[in-house]
Amino acid sequence: MAETDRQLGRRLEQVIMDLLQRRASTSSICPSDAAREAYEGDDEGWRALMEPSRRAAWRLVAAGKAEVTQAGRPVTDTEARGPLRIRRAAPQRPAGSGSDRHSA
């Protein structure tokens, strides 16, 4: 039975998160890393998974699980042009924490 687009998307999301988990928390991956990992052949067929891999990365961004970067800084899908990198999302600090807090 053929894999649906939705199933492929979910599988690519999982591949991206698995690849990121295997790397240092400050490391990033290329969408092609996920496409190659998800492709089940030995030829260049992984290239057909590049756009689905990018879309999976943007869904992970929307879910707060990843960041897409260019030149080391996070970008939005509307401003991104050219090569992308994917990294784990920065941990969210609880409201009211941080260096702006002063003791009385």
N, C-alpha and C positions, 0 to 999 in steps of 0.2 A: 504494500500500500504506500502510495506517495505521501511525503511529508507536506502538510499544508504550510502556507506562509506564516500562520500564527504559531504553529509548532516550531518552524525554523527560527522564528524570532525569539521564542522562549529559549530554545536551545542555544542560540547565539548569546543571549543575555547571560545564561548560565556559564557558557565558555568564557566570556569576558570576566565575569566575577571570579571564576576558578583561576584564570591566568593572573589576575590581580592579587589574589590570595597567595599565590605561589611566589610572588615577588615582594621586595621590600615595600613598606608602606609608602615610601616616597617615589617609587618607580611608576612608570607608565608603560602602556603597550600601544601598538599601532592597530588600527582596525584589521589590517592584514594578518596580524598574529591570530586574531580570533577566527578569521575566515579560513586560514590554513589549518588551524586546530579542529575546526568544525567539519571541514571537507573530508570526505571519506574515500578519496581517490588518490592516485599517485601522479596525476597530470596537473595541468594549470587550471582545472575546474574551480579551484578556490576563488579565482578572480570574480566569478559570478556571485560570490557571497560577500563581496566588498560593500556594496550598497546596503544589503540587509544587515551587515555587521555595523555599519554607521548608524542605521536606524535603531538597532538594538542599543547602541551606546547612548543615543539621545533619549530613549525610553528610560534607561538607567539614570540619566541625569534628571529627568522629570521625577523619578522616584526617590531622588536624593541619595542614590547609591554610588554615583560616579560623577566625575567632571571630565569634560572634553576640553582640551587645551591646544593652544598654538603658541609657539615661542614661550612655553612655560606658564602661560596665564590662561585662566578659564575663559571660554568664549561661549556665546549662545549659538544656536543653530542658524540664526539669521545673519550673524556676523562672520561665521566660519567660512573661510575660503582656502582651499588647498589642503595640504597634509594635516592630519589631526593626530592627537595622542589622547589616550584614555587613562585616567588614574582614579584611584578611590576618592570618594568625596571626602572633603575635610570634615573632621568630627565637629558636630554642632555643639557649641557651648550653651549650657543652660542660661536662660534669661537671668540677668542680675549678677552673673559671674564675670570675672575678668579684672583687668587692671584699672578700670574706671571706678571701682568700688573703694571707698575710703572708710577707715575705721574712725569711730567717734572718740 
